[in-house]
Amino acid sequence: MIARATWNGVVLAETSRPVLLEGNVYFPPEDVRQEYLARTKAWSVCPWKGLARYYTVQAGGQMNKNAAWYYPH
């Protein structure tokens, strides 16, 4: 299976090793194109996945605030 994340016509991530969990697709960090992401101060906590931090996606001349997240553990 190949998983791909796109936004505004730009491929943000692509992997043959996705993790599928609770209806979400998680990408290994090395398969994410970090040049389209900017960390924000937003965060949330999942009781079993822990702290989530957020990114604003900037691609194709558009910005999508807090549209992507990661678990830094």
PQR file of N, CA, C, O and H, with PARSE charges and radii, in Angstrom:
ATOM      1  N   MET A   1       0.847  -1.187   0.000 -0.4000 1.5000
ATOM      2  CA  MET A   1       0.000   0.000   0.000 -0.0000 2.0000
ATOM      3  C   MET A   1       0.891   1.249   0.000  0.5500 1.7000
ATOM      4  O   MET A   1       1.837   1.356   0.780 -0.5500 1.4000
ATOM      5  N   ILE A   2       0.573   2.161  -0.870 -0.4000 1.5000
ATOM      6  CA  ILE A   2       1.243   3.465  -0.892 -0.0000 2.0000
ATOM      7  C   ILE A   2       0.255   4.493  -0.353  0.5500 1.7000
ATOM      8  O   ILE A   2      -0.865   4.606  -0.853 -0.5500 1.4000
ATOM      9  H   ILE A   2      -0.195   2.074  -1.504  0.4000 1.0000
ATOM     10  N   ALA A   3       0.663   5.228   0.650 -0.4000 1.5000
ATOM     11  CA  ALA A   3      -0.171   6.309   1.203 -0.0000 2.0000
ATOM     12  C   ALA A   3       0.444   7.633   0.778  0.5500 1.7000
ATOM     13  O   ALA A   3       1.664   7.802   0.785 -0.5500 1.4000
ATOM     14  H   ALA A   3       1.572   5.137   1.056  0.4000 1.0000
ATOM     15  N   ARG A   4      -0.417   8.560   0.411 -0.4000 1.5000
ATOM     16  CA  ARG A   4       0.045   9.870  -0.042 -0.0000 2.0000
ATOM     17  C   ARG A   4      -0.834  10.936   0.597  0.5500 1.7000
ATOM     18  O   ARG A   4      -2.057  10.804   0.635 -0.5500 1.4000
ATOM     19  H   ARG A   4      -1.408   8.423   0.406  0.4000 1.0000
ATOM     20  N   ALA A   5      -0.210  11.981   1.094 -0.4000 1.5000
ATOM     21  CA  ALA A   5      -0.939  13.143   1.616 -0.0000 2.0000
ATOM     22  C   ALA A   5      -0.683  14.307   0.676  0.5500 1.7000
ATOM     23  O   ALA A   5       0.465  14.677   0.427 -0.5500 1.4000
ATOM     24  H   ALA A   5       0.784  12.088   1.063  0.4000 1.0000
ATOM     25  N   THR A   6      -1.764  14.884   0.156 -0.4000 1.5000
ATOM     26  CA  THR A   6      -1.637  16.041  -0.723 -0.0000 2.0000
ATOM     27  C   THR A   6      -2.527  17.161  -0.213  0.5500 1.7000
ATOM     28  O   THR A   6      -3.539  16.929   0.448 -0.5500 1.4000
ATOM     29  H   THR A   6      -2.696  14.583   0.358  0.4000 1.0000
ATOM     30  N   TRP A   7      -2.130  18.355  -0.532 -0.4000 1.5000
ATOM     31  CA  TRP A   7      -2.962  19.519  -0.223 -0.0000 2.0000
ATOM     32  C   TRP A   7      -2.646  20.596  -1.237  0.5500 1.7000
ATOM     33  O   TRP A   7      -1.485  20.918  -1.491 -0.5500 1.4000
ATOM     34  H   TRP A   7      -1.308  18.544  -1.069  0.4000 1.0000
ATOM     35  N   ASN A   8      -3.691  21.140  -1.806 -0.4000 1.5000
ATOM     36  CA  ASN A   8      -3.547  22.233  -2.766 -0.0000 2.0000
ATOM     37  C   ASN A   8      -2.649  21.835  -3.944  0.5500 1.7000
ATOM     38  O   ASN A   8      -1.894  22.653  -4.469 -0.5500 1.4000
ATOM     39  H   ASN A   8      -4.634  20.879  -1.600  0.4000 1.0000
ATOM     40  N   GLY A   9      -2.749  20.560  -4.346 -0.4000 1.5000
ATOM     41  CA  GLY A   9      -1.990  20.063  -5.488 -0.0000 2.0000
ATOM     42  C   GLY A   9      -0.545  19.701  -5.211  0.5500 1.7000
ATOM     43  O   GLY A   9       0.196  19.382  -6.140 -0.5500 1.4000
ATOM     44  H   GLY A   9      -3.363  19.896  -3.919  0.4000 1.0000
ATOM     45  N   VAL A  10      -0.126  19.743  -3.950 -0.4000 1.5000
ATOM     46  CA  VAL A  10       1.264  19.467  -3.575 -0.0000 2.0000
ATOM     47  C   VAL A  10       1.320  18.180  -2.752  0.5500 1.7000
ATOM     48  O   VAL A  10       0.527  18.000  -1.827 -0.5500 1.4000
ATOM     49  H   VAL A  10      -0.728  20.002  -3.195  0.4000 1.0000
ATOM     50  N   VAL A  11       2.250  17.286  -3.084 -0.4000 1.5000
ATOM     51  CA  VAL A  11       2.450  16.068  -2.295 -0.0000 2.0000
ATOM     52  C   VAL A  11       3.235  16.443  -1.041  0.5500 1.7000
ATOM     53  O   VAL A  11       4.377  16.894  -1.121 -0.5500 1.4000
ATOM     54  H   VAL A  11       2.893  17.431  -3.835  0.4000 1.0000
ATOM     55  N   LEU A  12       2.605  16.250   0.116 -0.4000 1.5000
ATOM     56  CA  LEU A  12       3.235  16.583   1.398 -0.0000 2.0000
ATOM     57  C   LEU A  12       3.974  15.398   2.000  0.5500 1.7000
ATOM     58  O   LEU A  12       4.979  15.567   2.690 -0.5500 1.4000
ATOM     59  H   LEU A  12       1.677  15.884   0.181  0.4000 1.0000
ATOM     60  N   ALA A  13       3.470  14.195   1.735 -0.4000 1.5000
ATOM     61  CA  ALA A  13       4.086  12.980   2.266 -0.0000 2.0000
ATOM     62  C   ALA A  13       3.684  11.807   1.386  0.5500 1.7000
ATOM     63  O   ALA A  13       2.605  11.788   0.794 -0.5500 1.4000
ATOM     64  H   ALA A  13       2.653  14.057   1.174  0.4000 1.0000
ATOM     65  N   GLU A  14       4.585  10.827   1.316 -0.4000 1.5000
ATOM     66  CA  GLU A  14       4.294   9.611   0.556 -0.0000 2.0000
ATOM     67  C   GLU A  14       5.114   8.484   1.164  0.5500 1.7000
ATOM     68  O   GLU A  14       6.310   8.640   1.411 -0.5500 1.4000
ATOM     69  H   GLU A  14       5.461  10.842   1.797  0.4000 1.0000
ATOM     70  N   THR A  15       4.467   7.347   1.404 -0.4000 1.5000
ATOM     71  CA  THR A  15       5.175   6.239   2.031 -0.0000 2.0000
ATOM     72  C   THR A  15       4.572   4.900   1.634  0.5500 1.7000
ATOM     73  O   THR A  15       3.396   4.808   1.285 -0.5500 1.4000
ATOM     74  H   THR A  15       3.495   7.220   1.204  0.4000 1.0000
ATOM     75  N   SER A  16       5.391   3.876   1.693 -0.4000 1.5000
ATOM     76  CA  SER A  16       4.919   2.500   1.548 -0.0000 2.0000
ATOM     77  C   SER A  16       4.804   1.844   2.920  0.5500 1.7000
ATOM     78  O   SER A  16       4.517   0.652   3.026 -0.5500 1.4000
ATOM     79  H   SER A  16       6.348   3.950   1.977  0.4000 1.0000
ATOM     80  N   ARG A  17       5.034   2.645   3.984 -0.4000 1.5000
ATOM     81  CA  ARG A  17       5.005   2.129   5.358 -0.0000 2.0000
ATOM     82  C   ARG A  17       4.076   2.946   6.256  0.5500 1.7000
ATOM     83  O   ARG A  17       4.493   3.371   7.333 -0.5500 1.4000
ATOM     84  H   ARG A  17       5.268   3.614   3.898  0.4000 1.0000
ATOM     85  N   PRO A  18       2.826   3.176   5.838 -0.5600 1.5000
ATOM     86  CA  PRO A  18       1.944   3.989   6.679  0.2800 2.0000
ATOM     87  C   PRO A  18       1.501   3.227   7.926  0.5500 1.7000
ATOM     88  O   PRO A  18       1.480   1.996   7.951 -0.5500 1.4000
ATOM     89  N   VAL A  19       1.153   3.983   8.945 -0.4000 1.5000
ATOM     90  CA  VAL A  19       0.528   3.417  10.142 -0.0000 2.0000
ATOM     91  C   VAL A  19      -0.912   3.912  10.136  0.5500 1.7000
ATOM     92  O   VAL A  19      -1.158   5.118  10.146 -0.5500 1.4000
ATOM     93  H   VAL A  19       1.171   4.982   8.925  0.4000 1.0000
ATOM     94  N   LEU A  20      -1.865   2.980  10.120 -0.4000 1.5000
ATOM     95  CA  LEU A  20      -3.285   3.319  10.109 -0.0000 2.0000
ATOM     96  C   LEU A  20      -3.828   3.144  11.515  0.5500 1.7000
ATOM     97  O   LEU A  20      -3.728   2.065  12.100 -0.5500 1.4000
ATOM     98  H   LEU A  20      -1.665   2.000  10.112  0.4000 1.0000
ATOM     99  N   LEU A  21      -4.408   4.218  12.060 -0.4000 1.5000
ATOM    100  CA  LEU A  21      -4.876   4.186  13.440 -0.0000 2.0000
ATOM    101  C   LEU A  21      -6.045   5.138  13.603  0.5500 1.7000
ATOM    102  O   LEU A  21      -5.931   6.325  13.300 -0.5500 1.4000
ATOM    103  H   LEU A  21      -4.490   5.094  11.585  0.4000 1.0000
ATOM    104  N   GLU A  22      -7.159   4.629  14.075 -0.4000 1.5000
ATOM    105  CA  GLU A  22      -8.357   5.436  14.337 -0.0000 2.0000
ATOM    106  C   GLU A  22      -8.795   6.251  13.125  0.5500 1.7000
ATOM    107  O   GLU A  22      -9.217   7.398  13.274 -0.5500 1.4000
ATOM    108  H   GLU A  22      -7.252   3.664  14.321  0.4000 1.0000
ATOM    109  N   GLY A  23      -8.700   5.682  11.942 -0.4000 1.5000
ATOM    110  CA  GLY A  23      -9.126   6.382  10.741 -0.0000 2.0000
ATOM    111  C   GLY A  23      -8.134   7.401  10.207  0.5500 1.7000
ATOM    112  O   GLY A  23      -8.422   8.087   9.227 -0.5500 1.4000
ATOM    113  H   GLY A  23      -8.357   4.750  11.821  0.4000 1.0000
ATOM    114  N   ASN A  24      -6.977   7.509  10.835 -0.4000 1.5000
ATOM    115  CA  ASN A  24      -5.933   8.433  10.385 -0.0000 2.0000
ATOM    116  C   ASN A  24      -4.772   7.649   9.787  0.5500 1.7000
ATOM    117  O   ASN A  24      -4.524   6.500  10.154 -0.5500 1.4000
ATOM    118  H   ASN A  24      -6.744   6.951  11.631  0.4000 1.0000
ATOM    119  N   VAL A  25      -4.079   8.277   8.875 -0.4000 1.5000
ATOM    120  CA  VAL A  25      -2.870   7.702   8.286 -0.0000 2.0000
ATOM    121  C   VAL A  25      -1.683   8.477   8.846  0.5500 1.7000
ATOM    122  O   VAL A  25      -1.611   9.698   8.716 -0.5500 1.4000
ATOM    123  H   VAL A  25      -4.280   9.210   8.576  0.4000 1.0000
ATOM    124  N   TYR A  26      -0.757   7.760   9.468 -0.4000 1.5000
ATOM    125  CA  TYR A  26       0.450   8.377  10.011 -0.0000 2.0000
ATOM    126  C   TYR A  26       1.639   7.991   9.134  0.5500 1.7000
ATOM    127  O   TYR A  26       1.777   6.841   8.718 -0.5500 1.4000
ATOM    128  H   TYR A  26      -0.816   6.767   9.575  0.4000 1.0000
ATOM    129  N   PHE A  27       2.491   8.974   8.864 -0.4000 1.5000
ATOM    130  CA  PHE A  27       3.636   8.797   7.983 -0.0000 2.0000
ATOM    131  C   PHE A  27       4.924   8.791   8.794  0.5500 1.7000
ATOM    132  O   PHE A  27       5.059   9.569   9.738 -0.5500 1.4000
ATOM    133  H   PHE A  27       2.379   9.909   9.201  0.4000 1.0000
ATOM    134  N   PRO A  28       5.882   7.919   8.442 -0.5600 1.5000
ATOM    135  CA  PRO A  28       7.192   8.001   9.083  0.2800 2.0000
ATOM    136  C   PRO A  28       7.798   9.387   8.810  0.5500 1.7000
ATOM    137  O   PRO A  28       7.644   9.914   7.708 -0.5500 1.4000
ATOM    138  N   PRO A  29       8.475   9.976   9.781 -0.5600 1.5000
ATOM    139  CA  PRO A  29       9.015  11.333   9.611  0.2800 2.0000
ATOM    140  C   PRO A  29       9.872  11.505   8.360  0.5500 1.7000
ATOM    141  O   PRO A  29       9.832  12.557   7.722 -0.5500 1.4000
ATOM    142  N   GLU A  30      10.641  10.485   8.008 -0.4000 1.5000
ATOM    143  CA  GLU A  30      11.522  10.611   6.845 -0.0000 2.0000
ATOM    144  C   GLU A  30      10.765  10.639   5.515  0.5500 1.7000
ATOM    145  O   GLU A  30      11.357  10.945   4.480 -0.5500 1.4000
ATOM    146  H   GLU A  30      10.673   9.631   8.527  0.4000 1.0000
ATOM    147  N   ASP A  31       9.477  10.328   5.528 -0.4000 1.5000
ATOM    148  CA  ASP A  31       8.655  10.346   4.313 -0.0000 2.0000
ATOM    149  C   ASP A  31       7.771  11.586   4.210  0.5500 1.7000
ATOM    150  O   ASP A  31       6.916  11.674   3.328 -0.5500 1.4000
ATOM    151  H   ASP A  31       8.996  10.079   6.369  0.4000 1.0000
ATOM    152  N   VAL A  32       7.981  12.538   5.109 -0.4000 1.5000
ATOM    153  CA  VAL A  32       7.212  13.789   5.118 -0.0000 2.0000
ATOM    154  C   VAL A  32       8.096  14.914   4.589  0.5500 1.7000
ATOM    155  O   VAL A  32       9.255  15.039   4.987 -0.5500 1.4000
ATOM    156  H   VAL A  32       8.675  12.466   5.824  0.4000 1.0000
ATOM    157  N   ARG A  33       7.557  15.714   3.710 -0.4000 1.5000
ATOM    158  CA  ARG A  33       8.301  16.848   3.137 -0.0000 2.0000
ATOM    159  C   ARG A  33       8.166  18.050   4.074  0.5500 1.7000
ATOM    160  O   ARG A  33       7.228  18.840   3.973 -0.5500 1.4000
ATOM    161  H   ARG A  33       6.616  15.612   3.387  0.4000 1.0000
ATOM    162  N   GLN A  34       9.114  18.160   4.970 -0.4000 1.5000
ATOM    163  CA  GLN A  34       9.084  19.164   6.033 -0.0000 2.0000
ATOM    164  C   GLN A  34       9.080  20.602   5.515  0.5500 1.7000
ATOM    165  O   GLN A  34       8.659  21.510   6.232 -0.5500 1.4000
ATOM    166  H   GLN A  34       9.877  17.518   5.053  0.4000 1.0000
ATOM    167  N   GLU A  35       9.537  20.823   4.293 -0.4000 1.5000
ATOM    168  CA  GLU A  35       9.594  22.194   3.770 -0.0000 2.0000
ATOM    169  C   GLU A  35       8.215  22.829   3.621  0.5500 1.7000
ATOM    170  O   GLU A  35       8.110  24.043   3.448 -0.5500 1.4000
ATOM    171  H   GLU A  35       9.879  20.086   3.710  0.4000 1.0000
ATOM    172  N   TYR A  36       7.158  22.022   3.686 -0.4000 1.5000
ATOM    173  CA  TYR A  36       5.795  22.556   3.588 -0.0000 2.0000
ATOM    174  C   TYR A  36       5.122  22.728   4.946  0.5500 1.7000
ATOM    175  O   TYR A  36       3.955  23.115   5.013 -0.5500 1.4000
ATOM    176  H   TYR A  36       7.244  21.035   3.826  0.4000 1.0000
ATOM    177  N   LEU A  37       5.840  22.447   6.021 -0.4000 1.5000
ATOM    178  CA  LEU A  37       5.254  22.471   7.361 -0.0000 2.0000
ATOM    179  C   LEU A  37       5.932  23.508   8.244  0.5500 1.7000
ATOM    180  O   LEU A  37       7.147  23.698   8.183 -0.5500 1.4000
ATOM    181  H   LEU A  37       6.788  22.132   5.967  0.4000 1.0000
ATOM    182  N   ALA A  38       5.132  24.170   9.059 -0.4000 1.5000
ATOM    183  CA  ALA A  38       5.652  25.123  10.046 -0.0000 2.0000
ATOM    184  C   ALA A  38       5.023  24.788  11.394  0.5500 1.7000
ATOM    185  O   ALA A  38       3.799  24.747  11.520 -0.5500 1.4000
ATOM    186  H   ALA A  38       4.146  24.016   9.108  0.4000 1.0000
ATOM    187  N   ARG A  39       5.854  24.549  12.390 -0.4000 1.5000
ATOM    188  CA  ARG A  39       5.334  24.223  13.724 -0.0000 2.0000
ATOM    189  C   ARG A  39       4.543  25.384  14.286  0.5500 1.7000
ATOM    190  O   ARG A  39       4.867  26.550  14.062 -0.5500 1.4000
ATOM    191  H   ARG A  39       6.848  24.582  12.287  0.4000 1.0000
ATOM    192  N   THR A  40       3.488  25.037  15.029 -0.4000 1.5000
ATOM    193  CA  THR A  40       2.694  26.050  15.712 -0.0000 2.0000
ATOM    194  C   THR A  40       2.794  25.804  17.214  0.5500 1.7000
ATOM    195  O   THR A  40       3.441  24.854  17.653 -0.5500 1.4000
ATOM    196  H   THR A  40       3.225  24.090  15.211  0.4000 1.0000
ATOM    197  N   LYS A  41       2.160  26.651  17.984 -0.4000 1.5000
ATOM    198  CA  LYS A  41       2.152  26.476  19.436 -0.0000 2.0000
ATOM    199  C   LYS A  41       1.023  25.563  19.898  0.5500 1.7000
ATOM    200  O   LYS A  41       0.919  25.258  21.086 -0.5500 1.4000
ATOM    201  H   LYS A  41       1.634  27.423  17.627  0.4000 1.0000
ATOM    202  N   ALA A  42       0.178  25.126  18.970 -0.4000 1.5000
ATOM    203  CA  ALA A  42      -0.976  24.286  19.322 -0.0000 2.0000
ATOM    204  C   ALA A  42      -0.526  22.892  19.761  0.5500 1.7000
ATOM    205  O   ALA A  42       0.479  22.366  19.284 -0.5500 1.4000
ATOM    206  H   ALA A  42       0.263  25.373  18.005  0.4000 1.0000
ATOM    207  N   TRP A  43      -1.290  22.316  20.674 -0.4000 1.5000
ATOM    208  CA  TRP A  43      -1.028  20.968  21.141 -0.0000 2.0000
ATOM    209  C   TRP A  43      -2.321  20.365  21.673  0.5500 1.7000
ATOM    210  O   TRP A  43      -3.278  21.085  21.960 -0.5500 1.4000
ATOM    211  H   TRP A  43      -2.106  22.744  21.062  0.4000 1.0000
ATOM    212  N   SER A  44      -2.344  19.064  21.799 -0.4000 1.5000
ATOM    213  CA  SER A  44      -3.458  18.350  22.418 -0.0000 2.0000
ATOM    214  C   SER A  44      -2.890  17.090  23.050  0.5500 1.7000
ATOM    215  O   SER A  44      -1.736  16.733  22.810 -0.5500 1.4000
ATOM    216  H   SER A  44      -1.567  18.480  21.566  0.4000 1.0000
ATOM    217  N   VAL A  45      -3.702  16.415  23.860 -0.4000 1.5000
ATOM    218  CA  VAL A  45      -3.247  15.204  24.529 -0.0000 2.0000
ATOM    219  C   VAL A  45      -4.254  14.088  24.288  0.5500 1.7000
ATOM    220  O   VAL A  45      -5.456  14.264  24.486 -0.5500 1.4000
ATOM    221  H   VAL A  45      -4.639  16.704  24.055  0.4000 1.0000
ATOM    222  N   CYS A  46      -3.750  12.950  23.862 -0.4000 1.5000
ATOM    223  CA  CYS A  46      -4.540  11.728  23.743 -0.0000 2.0000
ATOM    224  C   CYS A  46      -4.161  10.853  24.932  0.5500 1.7000
ATOM    225  O   CYS A  46      -2.974  10.717  25.228 -0.5500 1.4000
ATOM    226  H   CYS A  46      -2.773  12.808  23.701  0.4000 1.0000
ATOM    227  N   PRO A  47      -5.137  10.252  25.627 -0.5600 1.5000
ATOM    228  CA  PRO A  47      -4.817   9.441  26.804  0.2800 2.0000
ATOM    229  C   PRO A  47      -3.852   8.287  26.527  0.5500 1.7000
ATOM    230  O   PRO A  47      -3.120   7.877  27.429 -0.5500 1.4000
ATOM    231  N   TRP A  48      -3.833   7.757  25.312 -0.4000 1.5000
ATOM    232  CA  TRP A  48      -2.944   6.627  25.061 -0.0000 2.0000
ATOM    233  C   TRP A  48      -1.879   6.891  24.011  0.5500 1.7000
ATOM    234  O   TRP A  48      -0.935   6.107  23.908 -0.5500 1.4000
ATOM    235  H   TRP A  48      -4.427   8.090  24.580  0.4000 1.0000
ATOM    236  N   LYS A  49      -1.983   7.956  23.228 -0.4000 1.5000
ATOM    237  CA  LYS A  49      -0.920   8.297  22.273 -0.0000 2.0000
ATOM    238  C   LYS A  49      -0.028   9.410  22.808  0.5500 1.7000
ATOM    239  O   LYS A  49       1.086   9.608  22.323 -0.5500 1.4000
ATOM    240  H   LYS A  49      -2.750   8.593  23.312  0.4000 1.0000
ATOM    241  N   GLY A  50      -0.518  10.131  23.803 -0.4000 1.5000
ATOM    242  CA  GLY A  50       0.293  11.174  24.412 -0.0000 2.0000
ATOM    243  C   GLY A  50       0.106  12.545  23.789  0.5500 1.7000
ATOM    244  O   GLY A  50      -0.931  12.844  23.197 -0.5500 1.4000
ATOM    245  H   GLY A  50      -1.423   9.970  24.197  0.4000 1.0000
ATOM    246  N   LEU A  51       1.123  13.365  23.934 -0.4000 1.5000
ATOM    247  CA  LEU A  51       1.110  14.748  23.473 -0.0000 2.0000
ATOM    248  C   LEU A  51       1.194  14.818  21.954  0.5500 1.7000
ATOM    249  O   LEU A  51       2.045  14.171  21.344 -0.5500 1.4000
ATOM    250  H   LEU A  51       1.966  13.122  24.415  0.4000 1.0000
ATOM    251  N   ALA A  52       0.316  15.597  21.352 -0.4000 1.5000
ATOM    252  CA  ALA A  52       0.363  15.865  19.909 -0.0000 2.0000
ATOM    253  C   ALA A  52       0.730  17.325  19.710  0.5500 1.7000
ATOM    254  O   ALA A  52       0.209  18.203  20.399 -0.5500 1.4000
ATOM    255  H   ALA A  52      -0.376  16.122  21.848  0.4000 1.0000
ATOM    256  N   ARG A  53       1.620  17.583  18.772 -0.4000 1.5000
ATOM    257  CA  ARG A  53       1.999  18.945  18.386 -0.0000 2.0000
ATOM    258  C   ARG A  53       1.525  19.161  16.955  0.5500 1.7000
ATOM    259  O   ARG A  53       1.363  18.200  16.203 -0.5500 1.4000
ATOM    260  H   ARG A  53       2.043  16.871  18.212  0.4000 1.0000
ATOM    261  N   TYR A  54       1.302  20.411  16.575 -0.4000 1.5000
ATOM    262  CA  TYR A  54       0.673  20.709  15.289 -0.0000 2.0000
ATOM    263  C   TYR A  54       1.566  21.515  14.356  0.5500 1.7000
ATOM    264  O   TYR A  54       2.468  22.239  14.778 -0.5500 1.4000
ATOM    265  H   TYR A  54       1.433  21.192  17.186  0.4000 1.0000
ATOM    266  N   TYR A  55       1.273  21.356  13.074 -0.4000 1.5000
ATOM    267  CA  TYR A  55       1.931  22.099  12.004 -0.0000 2.0000
ATOM    268  C   TYR A  55       0.887  22.865  11.201  0.5500 1.7000
ATOM    269  O   TYR A  55      -0.246  22.408  11.048 -0.5500 1.4000
ATOM    270  H   TYR A  55       0.541  20.768  12.732  0.4000 1.0000
ATOM    271  N   THR A  56       1.264  24.003  10.700 -0.4000 1.5000
ATOM    272  CA  THR A  56       0.500  24.682   9.662 -0.0000 2.0000
ATOM    273  C   THR A  56       1.099  24.240   8.333  0.5500 1.7000
ATOM    274  O   THR A  56       2.319  24.223   8.165 -0.5500 1.4000
ATOM    275  H   THR A  56       2.184  24.374  10.824  0.4000 1.0000
ATOM    276  N   VAL A  57       0.230  23.881   7.392 -0.4000 1.5000
ATOM    277  CA  VAL A  57       0.668  23.460   6.063 -0.0000 2.0000
ATOM    278  C   VAL A  57       0.687  24.688   5.156  0.5500 1.7000
ATOM    279  O   VAL A  57      -0.282  25.445   5.101 -0.5500 1.4000
ATOM    280  H   VAL A  57      -0.761  23.895   7.529  0.4000 1.0000
ATOM    281  N   GLN A  58       1.794  24.877   4.449 -0.4000 1.5000
ATOM    282  CA  GLN A  58       1.941  25.991   3.509 -0.0000 2.0000
ATOM    283  C   GLN A  58       2.365  25.411   2.162  0.5500 1.7000
ATOM    284  O   GLN A  58       3.495  24.951   1.999 -0.5500 1.4000
ATOM    285  H   GLN A  58       2.581  24.262   4.494  0.4000 1.0000
ATOM    286  N   ALA A  59       1.434  25.439   1.191 -0.4000 1.5000
ATOM    287  CA  ALA A  59       1.725  24.853  -0.118 -0.0000 2.0000
ATOM    288  C   ALA A  59       0.865  25.505  -1.185  0.5500 1.7000
ATOM    289  O   ALA A  59      -0.285  25.868  -0.936 -0.5500 1.4000
ATOM    290  H   ALA A  59       0.516  25.813   1.323  0.4000 1.0000
ATOM    291  N   GLY A  60       1.423  25.648  -2.356 -0.4000 1.5000
ATOM    292  CA  GLY A  60       0.672  26.190  -3.478 -0.0000 2.0000
ATOM    293  C   GLY A  60       0.115  27.575  -3.234  0.5500 1.7000
ATOM    294  O   GLY A  60      -0.936  27.933  -3.768 -0.5500 1.4000
ATOM    295  H   GLY A  60       2.357  25.354  -2.559  0.4000 1.0000
ATOM    296  N   GLY A  61       0.821  28.361  -2.422 -0.4000 1.5000
ATOM    297  CA  GLY A  61       0.383  29.724  -2.143 -0.0000 2.0000
ATOM    298  C   GLY A  61      -0.737  29.833  -1.124  0.5500 1.7000
ATOM    299  O   GLY A  61      -1.301  30.911  -0.941 -0.5500 1.4000
ATOM    300  H   GLY A  61       1.674  28.071  -1.989  0.4000 1.0000
ATOM    301  N   GLN A  62      -1.067  28.736  -0.459 -0.4000 1.5000
ATOM    302  CA  GLN A  62      -2.133  28.731   0.546 -0.0000 2.0000
ATOM    303  C   GLN A  62      -1.586  28.241   1.883  0.5500 1.7000
ATOM    304  O   GLN A  62      -0.547  27.582   1.942 -0.5500 1.4000
ATOM    305  H   GLN A  62      -0.608  27.860  -0.608  0.4000 1.0000
ATOM    306  N   MET A  63      -2.308  28.577   2.961 -0.4000 1.5000
ATOM    307  CA  MET A  63      -1.925  28.162   4.305 -0.0000 2.0000
ATOM    308  C   MET A  63      -3.125  27.501   4.978  0.5500 1.7000
ATOM    309  O   MET A  63      -4.247  27.999   4.884 -0.5500 1.4000
ATOM    310  H   MET A  63      -3.151  29.113   2.913  0.4000 1.0000
ATOM    311  N   ASN A  64      -2.885  26.371   5.662 -0.4000 1.5000
ATOM    312  CA  ASN A  64      -3.921  25.634   6.378 -0.0000 2.0000
ATOM    313  C   ASN A  64      -3.427  25.438   7.811  0.5500 1.7000
ATOM    314  O   ASN A  64      -2.636  24.535   8.083 -0.5500 1.4000
ATOM    315  H   ASN A  64      -1.973  25.967   5.738  0.4000 1.0000
ATOM    316  N   LYS A  65      -3.895  26.284   8.717 -0.4000 1.5000
ATOM    317  CA  LYS A  65      -3.387  26.337  10.088 -0.0000 2.0000
ATOM    318  C   LYS A  65      -3.746  25.078  10.881  0.5500 1.7000
ATOM    319  O   LYS A  65      -4.888  24.618  10.865 -0.5500 1.4000
ATOM    320  H   LYS A  65      -4.537  27.017   8.496  0.4000 1.0000
ATOM    321  N   ASN A  66      -2.747  24.536  11.572 -0.4000 1.5000
ATOM    322  CA  ASN A  66      -2.896  23.371  12.448 -0.0000 2.0000
ATOM    323  C   ASN A  66      -3.534  22.179  11.739  0.5500 1.7000
ATOM    324  O   ASN A  66      -4.315  21.440  12.338 -0.5500 1.4000
ATOM    325  H   ASN A  66      -1.819  24.910  11.586  0.4000 1.0000
ATOM    326  N   ALA A  67      -3.204  21.996  10.475 -0.4000 1.5000
ATOM    327  CA  ALA A  67      -3.823  20.944   9.669 -0.0000 2.0000
ATOM    328  C   ALA A  67      -3.131  19.587   9.790  0.5500 1.7000
ATOM    329  O   ALA A  67      -3.707  18.565   9.419 -0.5500 1.4000
ATOM    330  H   ALA A  67      -2.570  22.596   9.988  0.4000 1.0000
ATOM    331  N   ALA A  68      -1.912  19.569  10.301 -0.4000 1.5000
ATOM    332  CA  ALA A  68      -1.172  18.316  10.448 -0.0000 2.0000
ATOM    333  C   ALA A  68      -0.645  18.232  11.871  0.5500 1.7000
ATOM    334  O   ALA A  68      -0.379  19.252  12.508 -0.5500 1.4000
ATOM    335  H   ALA A  68      -1.444  20.399  10.602  0.4000 1.0000
ATOM    336  N   TRP A  69      -0.497  17.016  12.359 -0.4000 1.5000
ATOM    337  CA  TRP A  69       0.011  16.848  13.723 -0.0000 2.0000
ATOM    338  C   TRP A  69       0.972  15.679  13.779  0.5500 1.7000
ATOM    339  O   TRP A  69       1.025  14.839  12.880 -0.5500 1.4000
ATOM    340  H   TRP A  69      -0.713  16.188  11.842  0.4000 1.0000
ATOM    341  N   TYR A  70       1.731  15.651  14.866 -0.4000 1.5000
ATOM    342  CA  TYR A  70       2.683  14.566  15.090 -0.0000 2.0000
ATOM    343  C   TYR A  70       2.786  14.306  16.582  0.5500 1.7000
ATOM    344  O   TYR A  70       2.431  15.151  17.404 -0.5500 1.4000
ATOM    345  H   TYR A  70       1.688  16.333  15.596  0.4000 1.0000
ATOM    346  N   TYR A  71       3.279  13.123  16.914 -0.4000 1.5000
ATOM    347  CA  TYR A  71       3.515  12.736  18.303 -0.0000 2.0000
ATOM    348  C   TYR A  71       5.026  12.678  18.502  0.5500 1.7000
ATOM    349  O   TYR A  71       5.679  11.794  17.947 -0.5500 1.4000
ATOM    350  H   TYR A  71       3.567  12.437  16.246  0.4000 1.0000
ATOM    351  N   PRO A  72       5.595  13.592  19.276 -0.5600 1.5000
ATOM    352  CA  PRO A  72       7.054  13.707  19.371  0.2800 2.0000
ATOM    353  C   PRO A  72       7.755  12.646  20.211  0.5500 1.7000
ATOM    354  O   PRO A  72       8.973  12.723  20.371 -0.5500 1.4000
ATOM    355  N   HIS A  73       7.063  11.683  20.740 -0.4000 1.5000
ATOM    356  CA  HIS A  73       7.730  10.662  21.561 -0.0000 2.0000
ATOM    357  C   HIS A  73       8.466   9.632  20.762  0.5500 1.7000
ATOM    358  O   HIS A  73       9.066   8.721  21.332 -0.5500 1.4000
ATOM    359  H   HIS A  73       6.074  11.620  20.610  0.4000 1.0000
TER
END
